[in-house]
Amino acid sequence: MKHFKNISGIFLLTLILSTVLPIASVYATPSISISPSTGVSGTTVTVKGISFSSYSGDMLSVYFDDTEIDSSSTTVSVDGVFQTCLSDFFENPRLH
């Protein structure tokens, strides 16, 4: 009988903790890809981000150093993805 009381006590404690403690959400790590990484003048560069769900609906722009790239604005989709194509990215090369 003592064994039964221990098991029922553990079961009851587990049940209480599972309903009281919040379940931690697991999020994927956001990542950004740039393709291609090199190119000549006129090469279109694609910037894509995934797992940005917490920014869903937000407008964002791509910056190179401290300068916003013209026409790079895009909106993060409901599923946390954004993509923008930069057609004139390599036309104004800079020294770094």
BATOR-850045 format. One record per atom (N, C-alpha, C): residue number from 1; y negated, x negated, z; atom name. Coordinates in Angstrom, 2 decimals. Layout:
BEGIN
<site pos="NUM" py="Y" px="X" pz="Z" site="CA"/>
...
***
This chain:
BEGIN
<site pos="1" py="1.19" px="-0.82" pz="0.00" site="N"/>
<site pos="1" py="0.00" px="0.00" pz="0.00" site="CA"/>
<site pos="1" py="-1.26" px="-0.87" pz="0.00" site="C"/>
<site pos="2" py="-1.19" px="-2.02" pz="0.74" site="N"/>
<site pos="2" py="-2.34" px="-2.93" pz="0.79" site="CA"/>
<site pos="2" py="-2.65" px="-3.46" pz="-0.61" site="C"/>
<site pos="3" py="-1.60" px="-3.77" pz="-1.38" site="N"/>
<site pos="3" py="-1.77" px="-4.26" pz="-2.74" site="CA"/>
<site pos="3" py="-2.48" px="-3.21" pz="-3.62" site="C"/>
<site pos="4" py="-2.10" px="-1.96" pz="-3.46" site="N"/>
<site pos="4" py="-2.73" px="-0.86" pz="-4.21" site="CA"/>
<site pos="4" py="-4.21" px="-0.74" pz="-3.88" site="C"/>
<site pos="5" py="-4.59" px="-0.90" pz="-2.61" site="N"/>
<site pos="5" py="-6.01" px="-0.82" pz="-2.21" site="CA"/>
<site pos="5" py="-6.82" px="-1.94" pz="-2.84" site="C"/>
<site pos="6" py="-6.25" px="-3.15" pz="-2.93" site="N"/>
<site pos="6" py="-6.96" px="-4.28" pz="-3.55" site="CA"/>
<site pos="6" py="-7.21" px="-4.02" pz="-5.03" site="C"/>
<site pos="7" py="-6.19" px="-3.52" pz="-5.72" site="N"/>
<site pos="7" py="-6.33" px="-3.25" pz="-7.15" site="CA"/>
<site pos="7" py="-7.34" px="-2.13" pz="-7.39" site="C"/>
<site pos="8" py="-7.26" px="-1.07" pz="-6.59" site="N"/>
<site pos="8" py="-8.21" px="0.02" pz="-6.78" site="CA"/>
<site pos="8" py="-9.63" px="-0.41" pz="-6.44" site="C"/>
<site pos="9" py="-9.79" px="-1.30" pz="-5.46" site="N"/>
<site pos="9" py="-11.11" px="-1.82" pz="-5.12" site="CA"/>
<site pos="9" py="-11.69" px="-2.67" pz="-6.24" site="C"/>
<site pos="10" py="-10.85" px="-3.52" pz="-6.83" site="N"/>
<site pos="10" py="-11.30" px="-4.35" pz="-7.96" site="CA"/>
<site pos="10" py="-11.64" px="-3.48" pz="-9.16" site="C"/>
<site pos="11" py="-10.81" px="-2.46" pz="-9.42" site="N"/>
<site pos="11" py="-11.08" px="-1.55" pz="-10.53" site="CA"/>
<site pos="11" py="-12.41" px="-0.83" pz="-10.33" site="C"/>
<site pos="12" py="-12.65" px="-0.34" pz="-9.12" site="N"/>
<site pos="12" py="-13.88" px="0.38" pz="-8.81" site="CA"/>
<site pos="12" py="-15.09" px="-0.55" pz="-8.95" site="C"/>
<site pos="13" py="-14.99" px="-1.78" pz="-8.47" site="N"/>
<site pos="13" py="-16.08" px="-2.74" pz="-8.59" site="CA"/>
<site pos="13" py="-16.37" px="-3.05" pz="-10.06" site="C"/>
<site pos="14" py="-15.34" px="-3.25" pz="-10.84" site="N"/>
<site pos="14" py="-15.49" px="-3.51" pz="-12.28" site="CA"/>
<site pos="14" py="-16.16" px="-2.32" pz="-12.97" site="C"/>
<site pos="15" py="-15.76" px="-1.14" pz="-12.65" site="N"/>
<site pos="15" py="-16.34" px="0.06" pz="-13.24" site="CA"/>
<site pos="15" py="-17.82" px="0.18" pz="-12.89" site="C"/>
<site pos="16" py="-18.17" px="-0.08" pz="-11.65" site="N"/>
<site pos="16" py="-19.58" px="0.00" pz="-11.23" site="CA"/>
<site pos="16" py="-20.41" px="-1.06" pz="-11.94" site="C"/>
<site pos="17" py="-19.91" px="-2.29" pz="-11.97" site="N"/>
<site pos="17" py="-20.67" px="-3.37" pz="-12.61" site="CA"/>
<site pos="17" py="-20.83" px="-3.14" pz="-14.11" site="C"/>
<site pos="18" py="-19.83" px="-2.59" pz="-14.76" site="N"/>
<site pos="18" py="-19.93" px="-2.36" pz="-16.20" site="CA"/>
<site pos="18" py="-20.94" px="-1.26" pz="-16.55" site="C"/>
<site pos="19" py="-21.21" px="-0.37" pz="-15.63" site="N"/>
<site pos="19" py="-22.19" px="0.68" pz="-15.91" site="CA"/>
<site pos="19" py="-23.58" px="0.32" pz="-15.43" site="C"/>
<site pos="20" py="-23.68" px="-0.61" pz="-14.48" site="N"/>
<site pos="20" py="-24.98" px="-0.97" pz="-13.92" site="CA"/>
<site pos="20" py="-25.60" px="-2.16" pz="-14.64" site="C"/>
<site pos="21" py="-24.81" px="-3.18" pz="-14.95" site="N"/>
<site pos="21" py="-25.34" px="-4.38" pz="-15.59" site="CA"/>
<site pos="21" py="-25.60" px="-4.13" pz="-17.06" site="C"/>
<site pos="22" py="-26.75" px="-4.54" pz="-17.56" site="N"/>
<site pos="22" py="-27.03" px="-4.36" pz="-18.99" site="CA"/>
<site pos="22" py="-26.16" px="-5.29" pz="-19.83" site="C"/>
<site pos="23" py="-25.86" px="-4.84" pz="-20.99" site="N"/>
<site pos="23" py="-25.08" px="-5.65" pz="-21.92" site="CA"/>
<site pos="23" py="-26.06" px="-6.49" pz="-22.72" site="C"/>
<site pos="24" py="-25.86" px="-7.79" pz="-22.74" site="N"/>
<site pos="24" py="-26.75" px="-8.70" pz="-23.46" site="CA"/>
<site pos="24" py="-26.56" px="-8.54" pz="-24.96" site="C"/>
<site pos="25" py="-27.66" px="-8.41" pz="-25.67" site="N"/>
<site pos="25" py="-27.60" px="-8.32" pz="-27.12" site="CA"/>
<site pos="25" py="-27.45" px="-9.72" pz="-27.71" site="C"/>
<site pos="26" py="-26.70" px="-9.80" pz="-28.78" site="N"/>
<site pos="26" py="-26.50" px="-11.07" pz="-29.46" site="CA"/>
<site pos="26" py="-27.23" px="-11.01" pz="-30.78" site="C"/>
<site pos="27" py="-28.11" px="-11.96" pz="-31.00" site="N"/>
<site pos="27" py="-28.88" px="-12.01" pz="-32.23" site="CA"/>
<site pos="27" py="-28.50" px="-13.26" pz="-33.02" site="C"/>
<site pos="28" py="-28.50" px="-13.12" pz="-34.33" site="N"/>
<site pos="28" py="-28.26" px="-14.27" pz="-35.18" site="CA"/>
<site pos="28" py="-29.51" px="-15.14" pz="-35.21" site="C"/>
<site pos="29" py="-29.32" px="-16.42" pz="-35.39" site="N"/>
<site pos="29" py="-30.44" px="-17.35" pz="-35.46" site="CA"/>
<site pos="29" py="-31.16" px="-17.17" pz="-36.79" site="C"/>
<site pos="30" py="-32.48" px="-16.95" pz="-36.76" site="N"/>
<site pos="30" py="-33.23" px="-16.84" pz="-38.01" site="CA"/>
<site pos="30" py="-33.17" px="-18.14" pz="-38.81" site="C"/>
<site pos="31" py="-33.14" px="-18.00" pz="-40.11" site="N"/>
<site pos="31" py="-33.15" px="-19.20" pz="-40.96" site="CA"/>
<site pos="31" py="-33.98" px="-18.94" pz="-42.21" site="C"/>
<site pos="32" py="-34.56" px="-20.02" pz="-42.72" site="N"/>
<site pos="32" py="-35.39" px="-19.97" pz="-43.93" site="CA"/>
<site pos="32" py="-34.82" px="-20.97" pz="-44.92" site="C"/>
<site pos="33" py="-34.68" px="-20.52" pz="-46.17" site="N"/>
<site pos="33" py="-34.22" px="-21.43" pz="-47.22" site="CA"/>
<site pos="33" py="-35.30" px="-21.55" pz="-48.29" site="C"/>
<site pos="34" py="-35.39" px="-22.72" pz="-48.88" site="N"/>
<site pos="34" py="-36.35" px="-23.00" pz="-49.95" site="CA"/>
<site pos="34" py="-35.56" px="-23.58" pz="-51.11" site="C"/>
<site pos="35" py="-35.73" px="-22.97" pz="-52.29" site="N"/>
<site pos="35" py="-34.96" px="-23.41" pz="-53.44" site="CA"/>
<site pos="35" py="-35.80" px="-23.34" pz="-54.70" site="C"/>
<site pos="36" py="-35.84" px="-24.38" pz="-55.51" site="N"/>
<site pos="36" py="-35.30" px="-25.71" pz="-55.28" site="CA"/>
<site pos="36" py="-36.22" px="-26.50" pz="-54.33" site="C"/>
<site pos="37" py="-35.72" px="-27.62" pz="-53.84" site="N"/>
<site pos="37" py="-36.53" px="-28.43" pz="-52.92" site="CA"/>
<site pos="37" py="-37.42" px="-29.42" pz="-53.67" site="C"/>
<site pos="38" py="-37.16" px="-29.64" pz="-54.95" site="N"/>
<site pos="38" py="-38.02" px="-30.49" pz="-55.78" site="CA"/>
<site pos="38" py="-38.19" px="-29.82" pz="-57.14" site="C"/>
<site pos="39" py="-39.21" px="-30.22" pz="-57.87" site="N"/>
<site pos="39" py="-39.42" px="-29.65" pz="-59.19" site="CA"/>
<site pos="39" py="-40.66" px="-30.21" pz="-59.85" site="C"/>
<site pos="40" py="-40.82" px="-29.87" pz="-61.09" site="N"/>
<site pos="40" py="-41.99" px="-30.30" pz="-61.86" site="CA"/>
<site pos="40" py="-42.97" px="-29.13" pz="-61.93" site="C"/>
<site pos="41" py="-44.14" px="-29.38" pz="-62.46" site="N"/>
<site pos="41" py="-45.15" px="-28.35" pz="-62.61" site="CA"/>
<site pos="41" py="-44.58" px="-27.17" pz="-63.37" site="C"/>
<site pos="42" py="-44.78" px="-25.96" pz="-62.83" site="N"/>
<site pos="42" py="-44.28" px="-24.76" pz="-63.46" site="CA"/>
<site pos="42" py="-42.97" px="-24.26" pz="-62.88" site="C"/>
<site pos="43" py="-42.32" px="-25.06" pz="-62.02" site="N"/>
<site pos="43" py="-41.07" px="-24.64" pz="-61.40" site="CA"/>
<site pos="43" py="-41.34" px="-23.53" pz="-60.39" site="C"/>
<site pos="44" py="-40.56" px="-22.47" pz="-60.45" site="N"/>
<site pos="44" py="-40.68" px="-21.38" pz="-59.49" site="CA"/>
<site pos="44" py="-39.87" px="-21.72" pz="-58.25" site="C"/>
<site pos="45" py="-40.50" px="-21.59" pz="-57.09" site="N"/>
<site pos="45" py="-39.85" px="-21.87" pz="-55.82" site="CA"/>
<site pos="45" py="-39.62" px="-20.55" pz="-55.09" site="C"/>
<site pos="46" py="-38.40" px="-20.34" pz="-54.60" site="N"/>
<site pos="46" py="-38.06" px="-19.14" pz="-53.86" site="CA"/>
<site pos="46" py="-37.94" px="-19.48" pz="-52.38" site="C"/>
<site pos="47" py="-38.65" px="-18.72" pz="-51.56" site="N"/>
<site pos="47" py="-38.58" px="-18.86" pz="-50.10" site="CA"/>
<site pos="47" py="-37.93" px="-17.59" pz="-49.58" site="C"/>
<site pos="48" py="-36.81" px="-17.76" pz="-48.85" site="N"/>
<site pos="48" py="-36.07" px="-16.60" pz="-48.35" site="CA"/>
<site pos="48" py="-35.76" px="-16.80" pz="-46.87" site="C"/>
<site pos="49" py="-35.93" px="-15.73" pz="-46.11" site="N"/>
<site pos="49" py="-35.62" px="-15.76" pz="-44.68" site="CA"/>
<site pos="49" py="-34.64" px="-14.66" pz="-44.34" site="C"/>
<site pos="50" py="-33.70" px="-14.96" pz="-43.43" site="N"/>
<site pos="50" py="-32.74" px="-13.96" pz="-42.96" site="CA"/>
<site pos="50" py="-32.73" px="-13.95" pz="-41.44" site="C"/>
<site pos="51" py="-32.31" px="-12.83" pz="-40.89" site="N"/>
<site pos="51" py="-32.21" px="-12.62" pz="-39.43" site="CA"/>
<site pos="51" py="-33.58" px="-12.59" pz="-38.75" site="C"/>
<site pos="52" py="-34.55" px="-11.98" pz="-39.39" site="N"/>
<site pos="52" py="-35.88" px="-11.81" pz="-38.81" site="CA"/>
<site pos="52" py="-36.12" px="-10.35" pz="-38.43" site="C"/>
<site pos="53" py="-35.10" px="-9.68" pz="-37.92" site="N"/>
<site pos="53" py="-35.17" px="-8.26" pz="-37.59" site="CA"/>
<site pos="53" py="-36.29" px="-7.92" pz="-36.62" site="C"/>
<site pos="54" py="-36.61" px="-8.82" pz="-35.71" site="N"/>
<site pos="54" py="-37.67" px="-8.53" pz="-34.73" site="CA"/>
<site pos="54" py="-39.04" px="-8.51" pz="-35.39" site="C"/>
<site pos="55" py="-39.14" px="-8.96" pz="-36.64" site="N"/>
<site pos="55" py="-40.41" px="-8.93" pz="-37.38" site="CA"/>
<site pos="55" py="-40.40" px="-7.87" pz="-38.47" site="C"/>
<site pos="56" py="-39.44" px="-6.97" pz="-38.44" site="N"/>
<site pos="56" py="-39.30" px="-5.93" pz="-39.44" site="CA"/>
<site pos="56" py="-40.62" px="-5.19" pz="-39.67" site="C"/>
<site pos="57" py="-41.03" px="-5.10" pz="-40.92" site="N"/>
<site pos="57" py="-42.27" px="-4.41" pz="-41.27" site="CA"/>
<site pos="57" py="-43.50" px="-5.29" pz="-41.24" site="C"/>
<site pos="58" py="-43.39" px="-6.49" pz="-40.69" site="N"/>
<site pos="58" py="-44.54" px="-7.40" pz="-40.61" site="CA"/>
<site pos="58" py="-44.79" px="-8.07" pz="-41.96" site="C"/>
<site pos="59" py="-46.07" px="-8.30" pz="-42.25" site="N"/>
<site pos="59" py="-46.46" px="-9.02" pz="-43.45" site="CA"/>
<site pos="59" py="-46.54" px="-10.51" pz="-43.10" site="C"/>
<site pos="60" py="-46.03" px="-11.37" pz="-43.97" site="N"/>
<site pos="60" py="-46.15" px="-12.80" pz="-43.73" site="CA"/>
<site pos="60" py="-46.54" px="-13.52" pz="-45.00" site="C"/>
<site pos="61" py="-47.05" px="-14.73" pz="-44.83" site="N"/>
<site pos="61" py="-47.47" px="-15.57" pz="-45.95" site="CA"/>
<site pos="61" py="-46.89" px="-16.96" pz="-45.77" site="C"/>
<site pos="62" py="-46.76" px="-17.69" pz="-46.86" site="N"/>
<site pos="62" py="-46.25" px="-19.05" pz="-46.84" site="CA"/>
<site pos="62" py="-47.44" px="-20.01" pz="-46.84" site="C"/>
<site pos="63" py="-47.38" px="-20.99" pz="-45.96" site="N"/>
<site pos="63" py="-48.42" px="-22.01" pz="-45.87" site="CA"/>
<site pos="63" py="-47.82" px="-23.37" pz="-46.20" site="C"/>
<site pos="64" py="-48.61" px="-24.19" pz="-46.88" site="N"/>
<site pos="64" py="-48.25" px="-25.57" pz="-47.14" site="CA"/>
<site pos="64" py="-49.31" px="-26.41" pz="-46.47" site="C"/>
<site pos="65" py="-48.93" px="-27.15" pz="-45.44" site="N"/>
<site pos="65" py="-49.87" px="-27.79" pz="-44.52" site="CA"/>
<site pos="65" py="-50.68" px="-26.68" pz="-43.87" site="C"/>
<site pos="66" py="-51.99" px="-26.68" pz="-44.03" site="N"/>
<site pos="66" py="-52.82" px="-25.64" pz="-43.42" site="CA"/>
<site pos="66" py="-53.36" px="-24.65" pz="-44.45" site="C"/>
<site pos="67" py="-52.84" px="-24.70" pz="-45.67" site="N"/>
<site pos="67" py="-53.36" px="-23.88" pz="-46.75" site="CA"/>
<site pos="67" py="-52.36" px="-22.79" pz="-47.13" site="C"/>
<site pos="68" py="-52.84" px="-21.53" pz="-47.15" site="N"/>
<site pos="68" py="-51.99" px="-20.43" pz="-47.56" site="CA"/>
<site pos="68" py="-51.74" px="-20.51" pz="-49.06" site="C"/>
<site pos="69" py="-50.51" px="-20.34" pz="-49.46" site="N"/>
<site pos="69" py="-50.16" px="-20.33" pz="-50.88" site="CA"/>
<site pos="69" py="-50.55" px="-18.96" pz="-51.44" site="C"/>
<site pos="70" py="-51.36" px="-18.97" pz="-52.50" site="N"/>
<site pos="70" py="-51.79" px="-17.72" pz="-53.12" site="CA"/>
<site pos="70" py="-50.59" px="-16.89" pz="-53.55" site="C"/>
<site pos="71" py="-50.70" px="-15.61" pz="-53.41" site="N"/>
<site pos="71" py="-49.68" px="-14.62" pz="-53.79" site="CA"/>
<site pos="71" py="-48.33" px="-14.85" pz="-53.11" site="C"/>
<site pos="72" py="-48.34" px="-15.42" pz="-51.90" site="N"/>
<site pos="72" py="-47.07" px="-15.63" pz="-51.20" site="CA"/>
<site pos="72" py="-46.79" px="-14.54" pz="-50.18" site="C"/>
<site pos="73" py="-47.70" px="-13.59" pz="-50.02" site="N"/>
<site pos="73" py="-47.52" px="-12.54" pz="-49.02" site="CA"/>
<site pos="73" py="-46.31" px="-11.67" pz="-49.34" site="C"/>
<site pos="74" py="-45.54" px="-11.35" pz="-48.31" site="N"/>
<site pos="74" py="-44.37" px="-10.50" pz="-48.45" site="CA"/>
<site pos="74" py="-44.15" px="-9.77" pz="-47.13" site="C"/>
<site pos="75" py="-43.34" px="-8.73" pz="-47.15" site="N"/>
<site pos="75" py="-43.06" px="-7.94" pz="-45.96" site="CA"/>
<site pos="75" py="-41.60" px="-8.12" pz="-45.56" site="C"/>
<site pos="76" py="-41.35" px="-8.26" pz="-44.26" site="N"/>
<site pos="76" py="-39.99" px="-8.39" pz="-43.75" site="CA"/>
<site pos="76" py="-39.34" px="-7.01" pz="-43.79" site="C"/>
<site pos="77" py="-38.16" px="-6.94" pz="-44.42" site="N"/>
<site pos="77" py="-37.47" px="-5.65" pz="-44.56" site="CA"/>
<site pos="77" py="-36.88" px="-5.19" pz="-43.24" site="C"/>
<site pos="78" py="-36.39" px="-3.95" pz="-43.22" site="N"/>
<site pos="78" py="-35.79" px="-3.36" pz="-42.03" site="CA"/>
<site pos="78" py="-34.59" px="-4.18" pz="-41.54" site="C"/>
<site pos="79" py="-33.85" px="-4.78" pz="-42.47" site="N"/>
<site pos="79" py="-32.68" px="-5.57" pz="-42.07" site="CA"/>
<site pos="79" py="-33.02" px="-7.03" pz="-41.76" site="C"/>
<site pos="80" py="-34.33" px="-7.36" pz="-41.71" site="N"/>
<site pos="80" py="-34.76" px="-8.69" pz="-41.27" site="CA"/>
<site pos="80" py="-34.78" px="-9.75" pz="-42.35" site="C"/>
<site pos="81" py="-34.84" px="-9.33" pz="-43.60" site="N"/>
<site pos="81" py="-34.83" px="-10.28" pz="-44.72" site="CA"/>
<site pos="81" py="-36.19" px="-10.27" pz="-45.41" site="C"/>
<site pos="82" py="-36.65" px="-11.46" pz="-45.82" site="N"/>
<site pos="82" py="-37.84" px="-11.52" pz="-46.68" site="CA"/>
<site pos="82" py="-37.58" px="-12.53" pz="-47.78" site="C"/>
<site pos="83" py="-38.29" px="-12.37" pz="-48.88" site="N"/>
<site pos="83" py="-38.18" px="-13.30" pz="-50.00" site="CA"/>
<site pos="83" py="-39.46" px="-13.25" pz="-50.79" site="C"/>
<site pos="84" py="-39.93" px="-14.42" pz="-51.20" site="N"/>
<site pos="84" py="-41.09" px="-14.49" pz="-52.07" site="CA"/>
<site pos="84" py="-40.89" px="-15.64" pz="-53.04" site="C"/>
<site pos="85" py="-41.40" px="-15.47" pz="-54.25" site="N"/>
<site pos="85" py="-41.30" px="-16.50" pz="-55.27" site="CA"/>
<site pos="85" py="-42.68" px="-17.07" pz="-55.53" site="C"/>
<site pos="86" py="-42.76" px="-18.38" pz="-55.56" site="N"/>
<site pos="86" py="-44.02" px="-19.08" pz="-55.76" site="CA"/>
<site pos="86" py="-43.96" px="-19.77" pz="-57.12" site="C"/>
<site pos="87" py="-44.69" px="-19.23" pz="-58.10" site="N"/>
<site pos="87" py="-44.59" px="-19.77" pz="-59.45" site="CA"/>
<site pos="87" py="-45.52" px="-20.94" pz="-59.71" site="C"/>
<site pos="88" py="-46.58" px="-21.09" pz="-58.91" site="N"/>
<site pos="88" py="-47.53" px="-22.17" pz="-59.15" site="CA"/>
<site pos="88" py="-47.51" px="-23.22" pz="-58.04" site="C"/>
<site pos="89" py="-46.42" px="-23.30" pz="-57.32" site="N"/>
<site pos="89" py="-46.35" px="-24.16" pz="-56.15" site="CA"/>
<site pos="89" py="-46.52" px="-25.63" pz="-56.50" site="C"/>
<site pos="90" py="-45.90" px="-26.10" pz="-57.59" site="N"/>
<site pos="90" py="-45.95" px="-27.52" pz="-57.95" site="CA"/>
<site pos="90" py="-47.12" px="-27.86" pz="-58.87" site="C"/>
<site pos="91" py="-47.99" px="-26.91" pz="-59.19" site="N"/>
<site pos="91" py="-49.09" px="-27.18" pz="-60.10" site="CA"/>
<site pos="91" py="-50.21" px="-28.01" pz="-59.47" site="C"/>
<site pos="92" py="-50.33" px="-27.97" pz="-58.15" site="N"/>
<site pos="92" py="-51.36" px="-28.75" pz="-57.45" site="CA"/>
<site pos="92" py="-50.70" px="-29.71" pz="-56.47" site="C"/>
<site pos="93" py="-50.13" px="-30.80" pz="-56.99" site="N"/>
<site pos="93" py="-49.43" px="-31.72" pz="-56.08" site="CA"/>
<site pos="93" py="-50.39" px="-32.36" pz="-55.08" site="C"/>
<site pos="94" py="-49.87" px="-32.66" pz="-53.89" site="N"/>
<site pos="94" py="-50.67" px="-33.30" pz="-52.84" site="CA"/>
<site pos="94" py="-49.91" px="-34.52" pz="-52.33" site="C"/>
<site pos="95" py="-50.65" px="-35.47" pz="-51.82" site="N"/>
<site pos="95" py="-50.03" px="-36.61" pz="-51.18" site="CA"/>
<site pos="95" py="-49.79" px="-36.30" pz="-49.71" site="C"/>
<site pos="96" py="-48.67" px="-36.69" pz="-49.17" site="N"/>
<site pos="96" py="-48.35" px="-36.43" pz="-47.76" site="CA"/>
<site pos="96" py="-48.00" px="-37.71" pz="-47.08" site="C"/>
***
